[in-house]
Every structure is written in C-alpha cells, then in structure tokens.
Amino acid sequence: MKNLESQYSLIFDKLIKNLTKQYLELLIEEIGDTRTNAQPETFAEKLKRIREKMTAKPALKNVFKAMQSVFARVDAQVTKSIKATYSKRKFPVPRTVFRPTPALKQAVAENVALIKGIVNKQAELLEKAVVKALRQGANFSAVREAVLKQSNKGAAYAQFVAQDQVAKAYAAINAERQASAGIPGYIWSASNDNKTRPTHRIPSGRFFLWNQTMPNDTRPRDKSGKILHPGMDYRCRCSAIPAFDKSDEKLFKKNTFDA
C-alpha cells in the first residue's frame, strides 16, 4: 500500500504545482510584472477574476484518470490477497471476488469531489497570500515568493490527504470484497515501526471477525466506541489480511521493528 500512497501523493504534488503555475500566469496577465505600492483593494476585482478563471478551468489534466488508476490498483491488490487466502486453504476462489465493488466506485466519487475542493481551497489561499504581500507594499517578485510559499504548504496538506484517502479506500474495498467472498475475518497486520501507534501495535497478528466483537477485543475504537478496522483510523497504515479463523494466525508472519 505504501507504493500506492506514494503514487497518489505524486498526483497531488503535480496538481498543486500546476495550480500554482496557472495562478502565476493569470496573476501576470491581470496585474503585470510591475512594482506597485497600491492598496490591495485596487486589485480586489482582478484577484476575484483570477480565482474564478482558475476554479472554472483548473489545471486538472489527467488528474482524475491517474486517481482512478491508483484506486483500481488498490482494488487489484485486495483481490489478489483474497485469492491467495483461498489458495492457501486449497479452496476454490468464488466468482464474487471478481465482481465490481461499490466501494471502489464510492472511493473514486469521493476523491473527485475532494480534488475539486482542493482546487477551490488552494485558489482561495493563494489569493490571501497575494493580498497579504500587497498590503506590505511588496513588488511582484515578493508576491511571487509568497505564492510559492503557500504552494509548498498546499503540497504538504495534499500529501497528507493522499495517504489518508488511499488507506480509507483500502479499508472500505477490503471489507466489502472479503464479505462478498465469504471471508469472515482478518489478521490485523501493523507496520510495527517507530510511527506505529501502541493501539495499533497491540492487535497485530491476531484474528478478528469483521461483523462482531471478539473476546478480549484489542482493536482500536473511535470516540463513539465503534471498532476501527485496519485503514479506518486517522492515517492508519495497517492491513487486514484475509483469514477464515484463528488458526490462520500461525500462517501470518508478524512485522517486527528493532527500535
């Protein structure tokens, strides 16, 4: 999953860079590369026009297509894992494993909306950066630096979103596909590195059922007390390895990390 998270992060990184380039081009077109000490209000309508142009036709070339490709690969990895589980038990793989899953469609739809939201938010933040620079009497060079600085902040946020979305999509697709394939539970697999939360390290290597609690259930929960499966928690990097029962624990090689 880490590789897919990196791929999605790159998509967002390119998106932010393209938006910044687009914004600067529109800024030059509307304001010009000239020194000015005018008040920001003088440029209010021009800045509004830039934002409208940017959000009406953002630099989204191939972004949605690339995003769909990442989530299709998430689905492919989940399917491969389920098929491997059946192979280990020498069971025939059910045809339901190969059916389209609503969770994949839902993940794509949510991320289309998310990307559009990031475009609108970034346009707003870039405008605020320009206004702040102009209020300080900056020339165009300083304004450009302010835009680039905000762009770096946007890229950091987008990277966080990308990692979080891939993990959540994995969790939803995995749960749905395993249920449709007749797999009742999973082995919790944590990264067990120095970033792993103690609450995620404790259940690692144990068998859990998808739809009910277990004796001495050690899985993390949200504020309402609802059990969180791997990938559902905030920036969770854990995996749910398909499993039929507790005996599958012996087939699982637990990740170790030497602190």
C-alpha positions as a Markdown table, in Angstrom:
| # | Residue | x | y | z |
|---|---|---|---|---|
| 1 | Met | 0.0 | 0.0 | 0.0 |
| 2 | Lys | 2.9 | 2.3 | 0.7 |
| 3 | Asn | 3.8 | 2.4 | -3.0 |
| 4 | Leu | 0.2 | 3.3 | -4.0 |
| 5 | Glu | 0.2 | 6.0 | -1.3 |
| 6 | Ser | 3.4 | 7.5 | -2.9 |
| 7 | Gln | 1.8 | 7.4 | -6.3 |
| 8 | Tyr | -1.3 | 9.2 | -5.2 |
| 9 | Ser | 0.9 | 11.7 | -3.3 |
| 10 | Leu | 2.8 | 12.4 | -6.6 |
| 11 | Ile | -0.5 | 13.1 | -8.3 |
| 12 | Phe | -1.5 | 15.6 | -5.7 |
| 13 | Asp | 2.0 | 17.2 | -5.8 |
| 14 | Lys | 1.8 | 17.7 | -9.5 |
| 15 | Leu | -1.8 | 19.1 | -9.1 |
| 16 | Ile | -0.6 | 21.7 | -6.6 |
| 17 | Lys | 2.4 | 22.7 | -8.8 |
| 18 | Asn | 0.2 | 23.0 | -11.9 |
| 19 | Leu | -2.3 | 25.1 | -10.0 |
| 20 | Thr | 0.5 | 27.4 | -8.8 |
| 21 | Lys | 1.8 | 27.8 | -12.3 |
| 22 | Gln | -1.7 | 28.5 | -13.6 |
| 23 | Tyr | -2.2 | 31.1 | -10.8 |
| 24 | Leu | 1.0 | 32.9 | -11.5 |
| 25 | Glu | 0.3 | 33.1 | -15.2 |
| 26 | Leu | -3.1 | 34.6 | -14.5 |
| 27 | Leu | -1.6 | 36.9 | -12.0 |
| 28 | Ile | 0.9 | 38.3 | -14.6 |
| 29 | Glu | -2.0 | 38.6 | -17.1 |
| 30 | Glu | -4.2 | 40.5 | -14.7 |
| 31 | Ile | -1.7 | 42.6 | -12.7 |
| 32 | Gly | 1.5 | 42.6 | -14.7 |
| 33 | Asp | 5.1 | 42.2 | -13.6 |
| 34 | Thr | 5.4 | 45.7 | -12.2 |
| 35 | Arg | 6.3 | 47.2 | -8.8 |
| 36 | Thr | 3.4 | 48.8 | -7.1 |
| 37 | Asn | 2.5 | 50.2 | -3.7 |
| 38 | Ala | -1.2 | 50.4 | -4.4 |
| 39 | Gln | -3.7 | 49.2 | -1.8 |
| 40 | Pro | -5.0 | 45.6 | -2.2 |
| 41 | Glu | -8.5 | 46.9 | -2.7 |
| 42 | Thr | -7.4 | 48.2 | -6.1 |
| 43 | Phe | -6.8 | 44.6 | -7.2 |
| 44 | Ala | -9.8 | 43.1 | -5.5 |
| 45 | Glu | -11.8 | 42.6 | -8.6 |
| 46 | Lys | -8.7 | 41.3 | -10.6 |
| 47 | Leu | -7.9 | 38.8 | -7.9 |
| 48 | Lys | -11.5 | 37.7 | -7.9 |
| 49 | Arg | -11.4 | 37.2 | -11.6 |
| 50 | Ile | -8.2 | 35.1 | -11.3 |
| 51 | Arg | -9.9 | 32.9 | -8.7 |
| 52 | Glu | -13.0 | 32.5 | -10.9 |
| 53 | Lys | -10.9 | 31.6 | -14.0 |
| 54 | Met | -8.8 | 29.1 | -12.0 |
| 55 | Thr | -11.7 | 27.3 | -10.5 |
| 56 | Ala | -13.8 | 27.4 | -13.7 |
| 57 | Lys | -11.0 | 25.6 | -15.7 |
| 58 | Pro | -8.4 | 24.3 | -13.2 |
| 59 | Ala | -5.2 | 22.5 | -14.3 |
| 60 | Leu | -6.6 | 19.1 | -13.9 |
| 61 | Lys | -5.2 | 17.4 | -17.0 |
| 62 | Asn | -5.1 | 13.6 | -16.4 |
| 63 | Val | -5.5 | 14.1 | -12.6 |
| 64 | Phe | -8.8 | 12.2 | -12.4 |
| 65 | Lys | -7.6 | 9.5 | -14.8 |
| 66 | Ala | -4.5 | 9.0 | -12.7 |
| 67 | Met | -6.5 | 8.9 | -9.5 |
| 68 | Gln | -8.9 | 6.3 | -10.8 |
| 69 | Ser | -5.9 | 4.2 | -11.8 |
| 70 | Val | -4.5 | 4.3 | -8.2 |
| 71 | Phe | -7.8 | 3.1 | -6.7 |
| 72 | Ala | -8.1 | 0.4 | -9.3 |
| 73 | Arg | -4.7 | -0.9 | -8.2 |
| 74 | Val | -5.9 | -0.8 | -4.6 |
| 75 | Asp | -8.8 | -3.0 | -5.6 |
| 76 | Ala | -6.5 | -5.3 | -7.6 |
| 77 | Gln | -4.2 | -5.7 | -4.5 |
| 78 | Val | -7.2 | -6.6 | -2.3 |
| 79 | Thr | -8.5 | -9.1 | -4.9 |
| 80 | Lys | -5.0 | -10.7 | -5.1 |
| 81 | Ser | -4.8 | -11.0 | -1.3 |
| 82 | Ile | -8.2 | -12.8 | -1.2 |
| 83 | Lys | -7.3 | -15.2 | -4.0 |
| 84 | Ala | -4.1 | -16.1 | -2.1 |
| 85 | Thr | -6.0 | -16.8 | 1.1 |
| 86 | Tyr | -8.3 | -19.3 | -0.8 |
| 87 | Ser | -5.2 | -20.9 | -2.5 |
| 88 | Lys | -3.5 | -21.5 | 0.9 |
| 89 | Arg | -6.6 | -23.4 | 2.0 |
| 90 | Lys | -6.9 | -25.1 | -1.4 |
| 91 | Phe | -10.4 | -23.8 | -1.6 |
| 92 | Pro | -11.9 | -22.7 | -5.0 |
| 93 | Val | -12.0 | -19.0 | -5.4 |
| 94 | Pro | -15.6 | -17.8 | -5.5 |
| 95 | Arg | -16.7 | -15.8 | -8.6 |
| 96 | Thr | -18.0 | -13.0 | -6.3 |
| 97 | Val | -14.3 | -11.9 | -5.9 |
| 98 | Phe | -14.3 | -10.7 | -9.5 |
| 99 | Arg | -17.5 | -8.7 | -9.4 |
| 100 | Pro | -17.3 | -4.8 | -9.5 |
| 101 | Thr | -17.4 | -3.4 | -5.9 |
| 102 | Pro | -19.5 | -0.3 | -5.0 |
| 103 | Ala | -16.7 | 0.7 | -2.5 |
| 104 | Leu | -14.3 | 1.3 | -5.5 |
| 105 | Lys | -16.9 | 3.5 | -7.2 |
| 106 | Gln | -17.6 | 5.3 | -4.0 |
| 107 | Ala | -13.9 | 6.0 | -3.4 |
| 108 | Val | -13.5 | 7.4 | -6.9 |
| 109 | Ala | -16.5 | 9.7 | -6.5 |
| 110 | Glu | -15.4 | 11.0 | -3.1 |
| 111 | Asn | -11.9 | 11.8 | -4.4 |
| 112 | Val | -13.3 | 13.6 | -7.5 |
| 113 | Ala | -15.2 | 15.9 | -5.0 |
| 114 | Leu | -12.1 | 16.1 | -2.8 |
| 115 | Ile | -9.8 | 17.2 | -5.7 |
| 116 | Lys | -12.3 | 19.8 | -6.8 |
| 117 | Gly | -12.4 | 21.0 | -3.2 |
| 118 | Ile | -8.6 | 21.3 | -3.0 |
| 119 | Val | -8.6 | 23.3 | -6.2 |
| 120 | Asn | -11.1 | 25.8 | -4.7 |
| 121 | Lys | -9.3 | 26.0 | -1.4 |
| 122 | Gln | -5.8 | 26.4 | -3.0 |
| 123 | Ala | -7.1 | 29.3 | -5.1 |
| 124 | Glu | -8.5 | 31.0 | -2.0 |
| 125 | Leu | -5.3 | 30.5 | -0.1 |
| 126 | Leu | -3.1 | 31.8 | -2.9 |
| 127 | Glu | -5.3 | 34.9 | -3.2 |
| 128 | Lys | -4.9 | 35.5 | 0.5 |
| 129 | Ala | -1.1 | 35.2 | 0.2 |
| 130 | Val | -1.1 | 37.8 | -2.6 |
| 131 | Val | -3.3 | 40.2 | -0.7 |
| 132 | Lys | -1.0 | 39.9 | 2.4 |
| 133 | Ala | 2.1 | 40.6 | 0.3 |
| 134 | Leu | 0.5 | 43.6 | -1.4 |
| 135 | Arg | -0.6 | 45.1 | 1.9 |
| 136 | Gln | 3.1 | 45.0 | 2.9 |
| 137 | Gly | 3.9 | 47.0 | -0.3 |
| 138 | Ala | 5.7 | 44.2 | -1.9 |
| 139 | Asn | 6.8 | 44.1 | -5.6 |
| 140 | Phe | 5.9 | 41.4 | -8.0 |
| 141 | Ser | 8.9 | 39.3 | -7.1 |
| 142 | Ala | 8.0 | 39.2 | -3.5 |
| 143 | Val | 4.3 | 38.5 | -4.4 |
| 144 | Arg | 5.6 | 35.5 | -6.4 |
| 145 | Glu | 7.6 | 34.2 | -3.5 |
| 146 | Ala | 4.5 | 34.5 | -1.3 |
| 147 | Val | 2.6 | 32.4 | -3.8 |
| 148 | Leu | 5.3 | 29.7 | -4.0 |
| 149 | Lys | 5.5 | 29.6 | -0.2 |
| 150 | Gln | 1.7 | 29.0 | 0.0 |
| 151 | Ser | 2.1 | 26.4 | -2.7 |
| 152 | Asn | 4.6 | 24.4 | -0.5 |
| 153 | Lys | 2.1 | 24.4 | 2.3 |
| 154 | Gly | -0.6 | 23.2 | -0.1 |
| 155 | Ala | 1.6 | 20.4 | -1.3 |
| 156 | Ala | 2.2 | 19.2 | 2.3 |
| 157 | Tyr | -1.5 | 19.1 | 3.0 |
| 158 | Ala | -2.3 | 17.4 | -0.2 |
| 159 | Gln | 0.3 | 14.7 | 0.6 |
| 160 | Phe | -1.4 | 14.0 | 3.9 |
| 161 | Val | -4.8 | 13.8 | 2.1 |
| 162 | Ala | -3.4 | 11.4 | -0.5 |
| 163 | Gln | -2.1 | 9.0 | 2.1 |
| 164 | Asp | -5.2 | 9.1 | 4.2 |
| 165 | Gln | -7.5 | 8.5 | 1.2 |
| 166 | Val | -5.7 | 5.5 | -0.1 |
| 167 | Ala | -5.8 | 3.9 | 3.4 |
| 168 | Lys | -9.5 | 4.6 | 3.7 |
| 169 | Ala | -10.2 | 3.3 | 0.2 |
| 170 | Tyr | -8.2 | 0.1 | 1.0 |
| 171 | Ala | -10.2 | -0.4 | 4.2 |
| 172 | Ala | -13.6 | 0.0 | 2.6 |
| 173 | Ile | -12.8 | -2.1 | -0.5 |
| 174 | Asn | -11.1 | -4.8 | 1.5 |
| 175 | Ala | -14.1 | -5.1 | 3.9 |
| 176 | Glu | -16.6 | -5.2 | 1.1 |
| 177 | Arg | -14.6 | -7.7 | -1.1 |
| 178 | Gln | -13.9 | -10.0 | 1.8 |
| 179 | Ala | -17.5 | -10.1 | 2.9 |
| 180 | Ser | -18.7 | -10.8 | -0.7 |
| 181 | Ala | -16.1 | -13.6 | -0.9 |
| 182 | Gly | -17.4 | -15.3 | 2.2 |
| 183 | Ile | -14.3 | -14.5 | 4.4 |
| 184 | Pro | -15.5 | -13.8 | 7.9 |
| 185 | Gly | -12.4 | -12.1 | 9.3 |
| 186 | Tyr | -8.9 | -11.0 | 9.0 |
| 187 | Ile | -5.5 | -10.9 | 10.7 |
| 188 | Trp | -4.5 | -7.4 | 11.8 |
| 189 | Ser | -1.1 | -6.5 | 10.3 |
| 190 | Ala | 0.6 | -3.4 | 11.7 |
| 191 | Ser | 3.7 | -1.8 | 10.2 |
| 192 | Asn | 5.3 | -2.1 | 13.7 |
| 193 | Asp | 7.8 | 0.7 | 13.0 |
| 194 | Asn | 8.5 | 3.8 | 15.1 |
| 195 | Lys | 5.4 | 5.5 | 13.7 |
| 196 | Thr | 3.0 | 2.8 | 14.7 |
| 197 | Arg | 0.6 | 3.7 | 17.5 |
| 198 | Pro | 0.6 | 1.4 | 20.5 |
| 199 | Thr | -3.2 | 0.9 | 20.0 |
| 200 | His | -2.4 | -0.5 | 16.5 |
| 201 | Arg | 0.6 | -2.5 | 17.5 |
| 202 | Ile | -1.3 | -4.5 | 20.2 |
| 203 | Pro | -3.8 | -6.2 | 17.9 |
| 204 | Ser | -1.2 | -7.0 | 15.2 |
| 205 | Gly | -1.0 | -10.7 | 14.4 |
| 206 | Arg | -4.4 | -11.6 | 15.8 |
| 207 | Phe | -7.5 | -12.9 | 14.1 |
| 208 | Phe | -10.7 | -10.7 | 14.2 |
| 209 | Leu | -14.2 | -11.0 | 12.8 |
| 210 | Trp | -15.5 | -8.3 | 10.5 |
| 211 | Asn | -19.0 | -8.1 | 11.9 |
| 212 | Gln | -18.7 | -8.8 | 15.6 |
| 213 | Thr | -16.5 | -8.2 | 18.6 |
| 214 | Met | -14.1 | -10.9 | 19.9 |
| 215 | Pro | -13.3 | -12.0 | 23.5 |
| 216 | Asn | -10.7 | -9.6 | 24.8 |
| 217 | Asp | -11.0 | -7.5 | 21.7 |
| 218 | Thr | -8.0 | -5.2 | 21.4 |
| 219 | Arg | -8.9 | -3.3 | 18.3 |
| 220 | Pro | -8.8 | 0.5 | 18.5 |
| 221 | Arg | -12.2 | 2.3 | 18.6 |
| 222 | Asp | -13.4 | 5.8 | 17.7 |
| 223 | Lys | -14.9 | 8.3 | 20.2 |
| 224 | Ser | -18.3 | 6.6 | 19.9 |
| 225 | Gly | -16.9 | 3.2 | 20.8 |
| 226 | Lys | -17.1 | 1.8 | 17.3 |
| 227 | Ile | -14.4 | -0.7 | 16.3 |
| 228 | Leu | -12.0 | 0.6 | 13.8 |
| 229 | His | -10.7 | -1.9 | 11.2 |
| 230 | Pro | -7.2 | -1.5 | 9.6 |
| 231 | Gly | -7.0 | 1.6 | 7.5 |
| 232 | Met | -10.1 | 3.3 | 9.1 |
| 233 | Asp | -8.3 | 5.2 | 11.8 |
| 234 | Tyr | -6.5 | 8.5 | 11.2 |
| 235 | Arg | -3.5 | 7.9 | 8.9 |
| 236 | Cys | -3.6 | 4.2 | 9.7 |
| 237 | Arg | -1.1 | 2.1 | 7.7 |
| 238 | Cys | -2.2 | -1.3 | 9.0 |
| 239 | Ser | -3.6 | -4.1 | 6.8 |
| 240 | Ala | -6.4 | -6.6 | 7.1 |
| 241 | Ile | -5.0 | -9.9 | 5.9 |
| 242 | Pro | -8.0 | -12.2 | 4.8 |
| 243 | Ala | -8.5 | -15.1 | 7.2 |
| 244 | Phe | -11.1 | -17.8 | 7.9 |
| 245 | Asp | -10.4 | -18.4 | 11.6 |
| 246 | Lys | -7.9 | -18.1 | 14.4 |
| 247 | Ser | -5.9 | -21.0 | 13.0 |
| 248 | Asp | -4.7 | -18.6 | 10.2 |
| 249 | Glu | -2.7 | -16.7 | 12.8 |
| 250 | Lys | 0.1 | -19.3 | 12.5 |
| 251 | Leu | 0.4 | -18.6 | 8.8 |
| 252 | Phe | 0.9 | -14.9 | 9.5 |
| 253 | Lys | 4.4 | -13.5 | 9.8 |
| 254 | Lys | 4.3 | -10.6 | 12.1 |
| 255 | Asn | 6.2 | -7.5 | 11.2 |
| 256 | Thr | 9.0 | -6.6 | 13.5 |
| 257 | Phe | 10.9 | -3.4 | 14.1 |
| 258 | Asp | 14.1 | -3.1 | 16.0 |
| 259 | Ala | 13.9 | 0.3 | 17.8 |
